[in-house]
């Protein structure tokens, strides 16, 4: 059996501050590419995750989560003696802030030799992110090797920029992300990430740069403004879906998962982006990265009501 969508990276257990200035934290789950896979699965896509977790309480919780969410776990390594990453989300007037405890985690020890090459070659889309490449040198090598193998096998690759300068310096991020862009078919950048990576401030100049690397489709995530979808032949703003947002944690990951799920289902990029805008907006109406990700039924109901 092959999965249509494979995602590679690190998942973590999340402790999300429930109210600003409160010491109460809601336990949940996060990790950008895991959020992506769960979002895609909740839209009905056939997904599996490629990663490693510790042989610990948190790792077992993640395995249970993926099984509950119908995200395949056959490509997850359980590593004795390694920890599963955790992180905290705090909130204040400036937004949400992340605090990580992930150094030396099982996922950061992942090597190219562990990659399920046959499964990657049979997929429709392989997804990863800047964080997938940033957590360690071996994880970076693994991610780029996975993209290269997908490209050689005729499998589409999807990349979310997700730049985290606490994980790697900007110079190395730029070098490795250019390597990834050159292996990328579907790019899902966010403004702050990609402007820093390219040194450019003009939206179309950034898109031009990405397309020059060979990217075939750009879905530029612009938050409350919606998104800007570009192919080599057409560019179009796709309107946002207005909601009363409580917590934007994981909204970009939800967008990506819903967007790629719609592409795999045969939708055109602009319809897929409209659907993904609604899914991402709905995901901000609850707390945490995973719990508020909407089902296909909720997204379709919102689209009909819009």
SERO-4910 file (N, C-alpha, C, O; in steps of 0.05 Angstrom, whole numbers):
BEGIN
 pado doro    nc1    nc2    nc3   cac1   cac2   cac3    cc1    cc2    cc3    oc1    oc2    oc3
  Unk    A     17    -24      0      0      0      0     18     25      0     38     26     14
  Unk    A     10     45    -16     26     70    -17      8     93     -7    -16     92    -10
  Unk    A     21    113      5      7    136     15      9    159     -6     31    162    -18
  Unk    A    -12    173    -11    -11    195    -30      6    218    -20     19    231    -36
  Unk    A      5    224      6     20    246     17     37    235     40     28    222     58
  Unk    A     63    241     38     82    235     59     93    261     69    100    279     54
  Unk    A     96    264     95    108    287    107    132    278    124    131    258    138
  Unk    A    153    294    124    178    288    138    185    311    157    183    334    150
  Unk    A    193    304    182    201    325    200    199    316    229    202    292    235
  Unk    A    194    335    247    193    329    276    166    337    287    157    359    283
  Unk    A    154    319    302    130    325    317    138    328    347    157    316    356
  Unk    A    122    344    361    128    349    389    102    350    405     80    353    394
  Unk    A    105    347    431     83    352    449     83    382    456    103    394    461
  Unk    A     59    393    456     55    422    460     42    428    487     23    414    495
  Unk    A     52    449    500     38    460    524     32    489    518     49    506    517
  Unk    A      6    494    514     -3    520    504    -17    536    526    -36    527    537
  Unk    A     -6    560    531    -18    577    552    -47    583    545    -53    593    523
  Unk    A    -65    577    563    -93    578    557   -104    607    556   -121    613    540
  Unk    A    -93    624    573   -101    652    575    -76    669    580    -59    660    595
  Unk    A    -74    692    567    -51    709    571    -47    715    601    -67    720    616
  Unk    A    -23    713    610    -15    717    638    -22    694    657    -17    695    681
  Unk    A    -34    673    646    -42    650    662    -19    630    664     -3    628    646
  Unk    A    -18    615    686      2    593    689    -11    566    681      2    545    684
  Unk    A    -34    567    670    -48    543    661    -41    537    632    -42    555    615
  Unk    A    -33    513    626    -25    505    599    -42    480    590    -45    462    606
  Unk    A    -51    481    566    -66    459    554    -46    441    540    -30    450    523
  Unk    A    -46    415    547    -28    396    534    -40    388    507    -63    382    504
  Unk    A    -23    389    487    -32    382    460     -8    372    443     11    362    454
  Unk    A    -10    376    417     11    366    400     18    387    379      1    404    372
  Unk    A     42    386    369     51    405    348     73    393    332     78    369    331
  Unk    A     88    411    319    108    403    300     96    408    272     76    395    264
  Unk    A    108    426    257     95    436    233     87    415    212     65    416    202
  Unk    A    105    396    206     98    377    186     78    356    196     63    344    180
  Unk    A     78    350    222     58    333    233     30    347    232     10    335    225
  Unk    A     30    373    239      5    388    237     -6    387    208    -29    383    203
  Unk    A     13    391    189      6    389    161     -7    363    154    -28    362    141
  Unk    A      5    341    163     -5    314    156    -33    309    168    -50    298    156
  Unk    A    -36    319    193    -62    316    206    -84    332    192   -106    323    188
  Unk    A    -76    357    184    -95    374    169   -103    361    143   -127    361    136
  Unk    A    -84    350    129    -90    336    103   -108    312    108   -127    307     93
  Unk    A   -102    297    129   -118    273    135   -146    280    143   -165    266    135
  Unk    A   -150    302    157   -177    310    165   -193    320    141   -218    321    142
  Unk    A   -179    326    119   -194    333     94   -199    308     77   -210    309     55
  Unk    A   -190    285     87   -196    259     73   -172    248     57   -175    228     44
  Unk    A   -149    261     59   -126    252     44   -113    227     57   -115    224     81
  Unk    A   -100    211     41    -85    188     50    -57    196     57    -41    202     39
  Unk    A    -50    197     83    -24    208     91     -9    189    109    -20    172    122
  Unk    A     17    193    110     35    180    130     57    199    137     63    218    123
  Unk    A     70    194    160     90    211    170    117    196    171    118    173    178
  Unk    A    138    211    165    166    200    166    181    215    188    185    239    186
  Unk    A    189    201    209    202    215    232    212    194    251    213    170    246
  Unk    A    221    205    275    229    188    297    219    201    323    217    225    325
  Unk    A    212    184    342    204    194    368    219    178    390    231    157    384
  Unk    A    220    189    414    233    175    435    216    152    445    192    152    442
  Unk    A    229    133    458    215    111    471    206    121    498    216    111    519
  Unk    A    187    139    498    179    152    523    149    158    522    136    152    502
  Unk    A    139    169    544    110    175    546    100    193    523     79    188    511
  Unk    A    116    214    517    108    233    497    108    220    469     91    225    452
  Unk    A    129    204    464    130    190    438    106    171    434     95    170    412
  Unk    A     99    157    455     75    139    453     50    155    449     32    147    434
  Unk    A     48    178    461     24    195    457     22    204    428      1    205    416
  Unk    A     45    211    416     45    219    388     37    196    370     21    200    351
  Unk    A     47    172    375     39    149    359      9    144    361     -4    138    341
  Unk    A     -2    147    385    -31    145    389    -46    166    373    -67    161    361
  Unk    A    -35    191    374    -48    213    359    -50    207    330    -71    209    318
  Unk    A    -27    199    318    -28    194    289    -47    171    281    -60    172    261
  Unk    A    -47    151    298    -65    128    292    -94    137    294   -111    130    278
  Unk    A   -100    154    314   -127    165    316   -135    182    292   -157    182    283
  Unk    A   -115    198    283   -120    216    261   -117    203    233   -120    217    212
  Unk    A   -112    177    232   -109    162    207    -85    172    191    -86    174    166
  Unk    A    -64    180    205    -38    186    192    -20    161    197    -16    153    219
  Unk    A    -11    150    175      4    125    177     30    128    194     44    148    191
  Unk    A     35    108    210     59    108    228     80     88    220     99     84    235
  Unk    A     77     75    197     95     53    190    124     63    185    142     47    184
  Unk    A    127     90    181    154    101    176    164    117    200    181    134    196
  Unk    A    153    112    223    163    125    248    182    106    263    175     83    268
  Unk    A    206    116    268    225    101    285    222    108    314    219    132    321
  Unk    A    222     88    332    222     93    360    250     88    371    261     67    368
  Unk    A    262    109    383    290    109    389    294    107    420    289    126    434
  Unk    A    304     84    430    309     82    458    331    101    466    351    105    452
  Unk    A    328    114    490    349    132    500    348    160    489    363    177    498
  Unk    A    330    165    470    327    192    459    300    203    468    281    189    473
  Unk    A    299    229    471    274    242    480    257    251    457    266    253    434
  Unk    A    232    255    462    213    267    444    212    297    450    210    304    473
  Unk    A    213    314    430    214    342    434    187    353    446    166    342    440
  Unk    A    190    373    463    166    387    473    170    417    469    193    427    467
  Unk    A    148    432    469    150    462    468    127    474    482    106    462    487
  Unk    A    131    500    489    111    516    503    103    539    485    120    551    472
  Unk    A     77    547    486     68    570    472     56    589    493     39    582    508
  Unk    A     67    614    493     56    635    510     44    657    493     50    660    469
  Unk    A     26    672    505     11    693    491     12    719    506     11    720    530
  Unk    A     15    741    490     14    768    501      3    787    480     -6    778    459
  Unk    A      5    812    485     -6    832    466      8    831    439     -3    840    419
  Unk    A     32    821    438     48    820    413     42    794    397     53    791    375
  Unk    A     26    776    408     20    752    393     28    727    409     27    727    434
  Unk    A     35    706    394     43    681    408     73    676    405     85    683    385
  Unk    A     85    663    425    114    659    426    119    630    433    105    618    449
  Unk    A    140    619    420    147    591    423    173    588    440    192    603    437
  Unk    A    173    567    457    196    561    474    200    531    472    183    515    480
  Unk    A    224    522    462    228    494    455    247    479    473    266    491    484
  Unk    A    241    454    478    260    435    491    262    411    472    248    391    475
  Unk    A    280    414    452    282    394    431    310    385    424    314    367    408
  Unk    A    331    397    437    358    390    431    363    360    435    357    349    456
  Unk    A    376    347    415    382    319    418    359    300    416    361    276    423
  Unk    A    336    310    406    312    294    404    316    271    385    334    271    368
  Unk    A    298    251    386    299    228    368    298    237    339    313    227    322
  Unk    A    280    256    333    278    265    305    303    279    295    310    276    271
  Unk    A    317    293    313    341    307    304    364    288    298    384    295    286
  Unk    A    361    262    306    382    242    301    376    226    275    391    208    269
  Unk    A    355    234    262    347    219    238    369    221    216    381    242    213
  Unk    A    374    199    202    395    198    182    383    190    155    362    177    154
  Unk    A    397    196    133    388    188    106    384    158    103    367    149     88
  Unk    A    399    142    118    397    113    116    370    103    126    362     81    119
  Unk    A    356    119    142    330    111    153    307    117    134    285    108    139
  Unk    A    312    132    113    290    140     95    276    116     82    290     98     72
  Unk    A    249    116     81    234     95     67    233    102     37    213    112     27
  Unk    A    254     96     23    257    104     -5    235     93    -23    225    107    -40
  Unk    A    227     68    -19    206     56    -35    180     71    -31    165     76    -50
  Unk    A    173     77     -6    148     91      0    149    119    -13    128    128    -24
  Unk    A    171    133    -11    173    160    -23    169    158    -53    155    175    -65
  Unk    A    180    138    -66    178    135    -95    149    129   -104    142    134   -127
  Unk    A    133    119    -86    105    112    -93     85    134    -86     62    132    -93
  Unk    A     94    154    -71     76    176    -62     68    194    -85     81    193   -107
  Unk    A     48    211    -81     41    232   -100     56    258    -92     66    272   -110
  Unk    A     58    263    -66     71    287    -56     87    281    -31     78    266    -13
  Unk    A    112    291    -30    128    291     -6    130    319      5    137    338    -10
  Unk    A    123    323     30    123    349     42    144    351     65    147    333     80
  Unk    A    158    374     66    175    380     89    177    410     92    164    425     78
  Unk    A    193    419    112    194    447    118    222    456    124    240    440    127
  Unk    A    225    482    127    251    493    136    259    481    163    283    477    168
  Unk    A    240    477    181    246    465    207    256    436    204    274    428    218
  Unk    A    244    421    185    254    394    180    283    393    174    297    375    181
  Unk    A    293    415    161    321    416    153    339    429    174    363    425    174
  Unk    A    326    444    193    342    460    211    349    446    237    368    455    251
  Unk    A    335    425    245    338    414    272    365    400    276    374    398    299
  Unk    A    378    391    254    405    380    257    417    376    229    402    377    209
  Unk    A    443    372    227    455    367    201    445    341    189    440    340    165
  Unk    A    443    320    205    434    295    194    405    296    185    397    284    165
  Unk    A    388    311    200    360    314    191    359    330    165    342    325    148
  Unk    A    376    350    162    377    366    138    386    348    114    373    349     93
  Unk    A    407    333    118    416    314     97    393    295     89    389    289     66
  Unk    A    379    286    109    357    267    104    334    280     88    324    268     69
  Unk    A    327    304     96    306    318     81    313    324     52    297    320     34
  Unk    A    338    334     48    346    339     20    348    314      4    342    313    -20
  Unk    A    358    292     17    359    266      3    331    256     -4    327    245    -26
  Unk    A    312    260     14    285    252      8    273    268    -15    260    256    -33
  Unk    A    278    294    -16    269    310    -38    281    302    -65    268    300    -85
  Unk    A    307    297    -64    321    288    -89    311    262    -99    308    258   -123
  Unk    A    305    243    -80    294    217    -88    266    220    -99    259    207   -119
  Unk    A    250    238    -87    223    243    -97    225    254   -125    210    245   -143
  Unk    A    242    274   -129    245    286   -155    253    265   -176    242    265   -198
  Unk    A    272    248   -169    281    227   -188    259    207   -194    259    196   -216
  Unk    A    241    204   -175    219    184   -178    194    196   -191    174    182   -194
  Unk    A    195    222   -198    171    235   -209    150    242   -189    127    246   -196
  Unk    A    158    244   -163    139    251   -142    141    281   -136    163    292   -135
  Unk    A    119    294   -133    119    323   -128    129    328    -99    125    312    -81
  Unk    A    144    350    -96    153    358    -70    140    384    -61    137    402    -77
  Unk    A    134    385    -36    121    409    -24    139    419     -1    148    403     15
  Unk    A    143    445      0    161    457     20    149    482     33    141    501     19
  Unk    A    147    481     59    139    505     75    164    518     85    181    504     96
  Unk    A    167    544     81    193    557     88    199    556    118    222    551    126
  Unk    A    179    561    135    182    560    164    211    564    174    224    545    182
  Unk    A    219    588    174    247    595    182    247    600    213    232    615    223
  Unk    A    266    585    226    269    589    255    299    594    260    315    575    260
  Unk    A    306    619    264    335    626    267    346    618    294    370    620    298
  Unk    A    330    608    312    340    596    337    352    568    331    367    558    347
  Unk    A    344    557    309    354    530    302    378    530    284    394    512    285
  Unk    A    381    551    267    405    553    250    409    582    242    390    598    241
  Unk    A    435    589    236    440    617    228    430    623    200    427    605    184
  Unk    A    424    648    195    412    656    170    429    648    146    418    639    126
  Unk    A    455    650    148    472    643    125    469    614    117    466    608     94
  Unk    A    469    596    137    465    568    131    436    563    121    431    547    103
  Unk    A    417    576    134    389    573    125    386    581     96    373    566     81
  Unk    A    398    603     88    396    611     60    408    591     41    397    584     20
  Unk    A    432    581     49    446    561     32    429    536     28    425    526      6
  Unk    A    419    525     50    405    499     49    377    503     37    366    485     24
  Unk    A    364    525     43    337    529     32    338    534      1    320    526    -13
  Unk    A    360    546     -9    362    547    -38    365    519    -50    353    514    -71
  Unk    A    380    502    -37    381    474    -46    354    462    -46    347    447    -65
  Unk    A    338    467    -26    311    456    -24    293    468    -45    277    454    -57
  Unk    A    295    494    -49    278    507    -69    283    495    -97    264    492   -113
  Unk    A    307    488   -103    314    476   -129    303    448   -132    303    437   -154
  Unk    A    294    436   -110    282    409   -111    252    410   -106    239    390   -102
  Unk    A    241    434   -105    213    439    -96    195    444   -120    201    459   -138
  Unk    A    171    431   -119    150    436   -139    129    455   -128    120    473   -142
  Unk    A    121    452   -103    100    468    -90    112    482    -66    121    469    -47
  Unk    A    114    509    -67    126    524    -46    104    539    -30     87    552    -42
  Unk    A    106    537     -3     86    549     14    100    569     33    103    564     57
  Unk    A    108    592     22    123    611     39    105    629     56     82    634     49
  Unk    A    117    639     78    105    660     94    122    685     90    146    683     85
  Unk    A    110    708     93    123    733     86    149    737    101    170    741     89
  Unk    A    148    736    128    172    741    144    195    722    137    218    730    135
  Unk    A    188    696    133    208    676    127    222    682    100    246    684     99
  Unk    A    205    684     80    217    685     53    230    712     46    248    713     30
  Unk    A    220    733     59    234    759     54    261    758     66    280    770     55
  Unk    A    264    745     90    290    743    102    309    724     86    332    729     83
  Unk    A    297    702     76    313    683     61    323    695     35    346    689     26
  Unk    A    306    710     21    314    721     -5    326    749     -4    340    757    -22
  Unk    A    321    763     18    330    791     20    313    810      4    321    833     -1
  Unk    A    290    801     -5    272    817    -22    247    825     -6    239    811     12
  Unk    A    236    848    -14    212    858      0    188    861    -18    166    867     -8
  Unk    A    191    856    -44    169    859    -63    157    831    -68    172    812    -74
  Unk    A    131    829    -65    118    803    -67    123    789    -94    130    766    -95
  Unk    A    121    804   -116    125    791   -142    154    785   -147    161    766   -161
  Unk    A    172    801   -136    201    795   -139    208    769   -124    224    754   -134
  Unk    A    195    765   -101    199    740    -86    189    717   -102    202    696   -104
  Unk    A    165    720   -113    154    698   -130    171    693   -154    177    669   -160
  Unk    A    181    714   -167    199    710   -190    224    694   -182    232    676   -196
  Unk    A    234    700   -158    258    686   -149    252    657   -145    268    640   -153
  Unk    A    230    651   -132    223    623   -127    218    608   -153    228    585   -156
  Unk    A    204    620   -172    199    607   -197    225    603   -213    227    583   -228
  Unk    A    244    620   -209    269    618   -223    285    593   -215    302    583   -230
  Unk    A    279    583   -190    292    559   -181    280    533   -193    290    512   -190
  Unk    A    257    537   -206    243    514   -218    217    506   -203    204    487   -210
  Unk    A    210    522   -182    185    518   -168    162    521   -188    162    540   -204
  Unk    A    142    503   -187    120    504   -206     95    518   -196     79    528   -211
  Unk    A     93    519   -169     69    531   -157     76    543   -130     88    530   -113
  Unk    A     69    569   -127     74    583   -102     47    591    -90     31    603   -103
  Unk    A     43    584    -64     20    593    -49     31    610    -26     39    599     -5
  Unk    A     32    636    -30     44    655    -12     24    661     10      4    674      5
  Unk    A     30    652     35     11    655     57     14    683     69     35    692     77
  Unk    A     -9    698     69     -8    726     77    -27    731    101    -36    753    106
  Unk    A    -33    710    116    -49    713    141    -76    724    136    -92    714    120
  Unk    A    -82    746    150   -109    758    148   -115    770    120   -138    776    114
  Unk    A    -95    772    103    -99    782     76   -106    760     56   -112    765     33
  Unk    A   -104    735     65   -109    713     47    -84    701     37    -64    698     52
  Unk    A    -83    695     11    -58    684      0    -55    693    -29    -75    700    -42
  Unk    A    -31    691    -39    -24    699    -67    -14    674    -81      7    664    -74
  Unk    A    -29    665   -100    -22    640   -114    -10    646   -141    -21    662   -156
  Unk    A     12    634   -146     27    640   -171     37    614   -184     48    596   -171
  Unk    A     34    613   -210     46    593   -227     63    608   -248     62    632   -248
  Unk    A     78    594   -264     92    608   -285     74    624   -304     83    642   -318
  Unk    A     48    617   -305     30    629   -324      9    648   -313     -2    665   -327
  Unk    A      4    647   -287    -17    663   -275    -12    669   -246      0    652   -231
  Unk    A    -20    693   -236    -18    701   -208    -44    713   -199    -56    729   -214
  Unk    A    -53    706   -175    -79    715   -167    -80    716   -136    -71    697   -123
  Unk    A    -91    738   -125    -97    739    -96   -122    722    -91   -141    723   -106
  Unk    A   -121    707    -69   -145    691    -61   -154    702    -34   -139    704    -15
  Unk    A   -179    710    -33   -190    725    -10   -189    709     16   -192    684     15
  Unk    A   -185    722     38   -186    709     64   -214    702     72   -233    711     60
  Unk    A   -216    686     93   -242    680    105   -242    692    133   -226    683    150
  Unk    A   -259    712    138   -257    727    164   -268    711    187   -290    699    185
  Unk    A   -254    710    209   -262    697    234   -253    714    257   -237    732    254
  Unk    A   -263    707    281   -252    719    306   -231    701    316   -237    681    329
  Unk    A   -206    707    310   -184    689    317   -177    689    346   -176    711    359
  Unk    A   -172    666    358   -163    663    386   -133    656    387   -119    667    404
  Unk    A   -124    639    369    -97    629    371    -88    620    343   -100    601    331
  Unk    A    -68    633    332    -59    627    304    -38    604    303    -28    599    281
  Unk    A    -32    591    325    -13    570    326    -21    548    305    -43    537    306
  Unk    A     -3    542    287     -7    521    268    -25    528    244    -31    510    228
  Unk    A    -34    553    242    -53    560    220    -40    556    193    -52    547    174
  Unk    A    -14    564    191      0    560    165      3    531    158      1    523    134
  Unk    A      7    514    178     10    485    173    -17    474    164    -18    457    146
  Unk    A    -39    483    176    -65    475    168    -71    483    139    -82    467    124
  Unk    A    -63    507    133    -67    517    105    -52    497     86    -64    488     66
  Unk    A    -27    491     92    -11    474     74    -23    447     71    -25    436     48
  Unk    A    -32    434     93    -43    408     92    -69    407     76    -73    389     59
  Unk    A    -86    427     80   -111    428     65   -106    434     36   -119    423     18
  Unk    A    -87    452     30    -81    460      3    -71    436    -13    -80    430    -35
  Unk    A    -51    421     -2    -40    398    -16    -60    376    -19    -61    362    -39
  Unk    A    -77    372      2    -98    352      0   -117    358    -23   -125    339    -37
  Unk    A   -124    383    -26   -141    391    -48   -128    387    -75   -141    379    -95
  Unk    A   -102    394    -77    -87    389   -102    -87    360   -109    -92    352   -132
  Unk    A    -81    343    -89    -81    314    -94   -108    303   -103   -110    284   -118
  Unk    A   -129    316    -93   -156    308   -100   -164    319   -128   -186    313   -137
  Unk    A   -146    334   -141   -151    342   -168   -161    371   -171   -169    379   -194
  Unk    A   -162    386   -149   -171    414   -152   -150    432   -165   -126    425   -163
  Unk    A   -158    454   -177   -139    473   -188   -127    489   -165   -140    490   -144
  Unk    A   -104    501   -169    -90    515   -146   -107    537   -134   -105    541   -109
  Unk    A   -123    552   -149   -138    574   -138   -161    565   -121   -167    576   -100
  Unk    A   -175    544   -130   -196    532   -114   -185    519    -89   -197    521    -68
  Unk    A   -162    506    -92   -149    494    -69   -141    515    -48   -144    510    -24
  Unk    A   -132    538    -58   -124    559    -39   -148    571    -25   -146    578     -1
  Unk    A   -170    574    -39   -195    584    -26   -203    565     -3   -210    574     19
  Unk    A   -203    540    -10   -210    519     10   -191    521     34   -200    520     57
  Unk    A   -165    522     28   -145    523     49   -146    548     66   -141    547     90
  Unk    A   -153    570     54   -157    595     70   -179    591     91   -176    600    114
  Unk    A   -201    579     83   -223    574    102   -214    555    124   -219    560    147
  Unk    A   -200    533    116   -191    514    136   -172    527    156   -175    523    180
  Unk    A   -153    543    146   -134    556    164   -148    576    182   -141    578    206
  Unk    A   -167    591    171   -181    611    188   -196    597    210   -196    605    233
  Unk    A   -210    575    204   -225    560    224   -207    549    246   -215    547    269
  Unk    A   -182    542    238   -164    531    257   -154    551    278   -144    543    299
  Unk    A   -158    577    273   -150    597    292   -172    603    313   -168    620    331
  Unk    A   -195    590    311   -217    596    329   -216    579    355   -234    581    371
  Unk    A   -195    563    358   -191    548    383   -162    549    390   -146    561    375
  Unk    A   -155    538    413   -127    539    423   -112    514    415   -123    492    415
  Unk    A    -86    518    408    -69    495    402    -66    491    372    -81    503    356
  Unk    A    -46    475    365    -40    471    336    -58    450    323    -63    451    299
  Unk    A    -66    430    338    -80    406    326   -110    406    332   -126    402    314
  Unk    A   -117    410    357   -146    407    365   -165    423    347   -185    412    339
  Unk    A   -159    448    340   -178    464    324   -178    459    294   -194    470    280
  Unk    A   -160    442    284   -159    437    255   -187    426    246   -196    406    257
  Unk    A   -200    439    227   -227    431    221   -228    406    203   -209    400    189
  Unk    A   -250    392    204   -255    370    186   -264    380    158   -271    404    156
  Unk    A   -265    363    139   -275    371    112   -304    380    115   -312    399    101
  Unk    A   -320    367    131   -348    375    133   -350    404    143   -367    419    133
  Unk    A   -334    412    163   -335    439    173   -326    460    153   -338    481    150
  Unk    A   -305    453    138   -295    471    117   -316    475     95   -322    497     86
  Unk    A   -328    453     86   -348    454     65   -372    470     74   -384    484     58
  Unk    A   -380    466     99   -403    481    110   -397    511    110   -414    527    103
  Unk    A   -373    518    118   -365    547    118   -364    558     90   -372    581     86
  Unk    A   -354    543     71   -353    552     43   -381    557     32   -386    576     18
  Unk    A   -400    539     39   -427    543     29   -440    568     42   -456    581     29
  Unk    A   -433    573     67   -446    596     81   -433    622     73   -445    644     78
  Unk    A   -409    622     62   -394    646     55   -408    662     33   -398    683     25
***
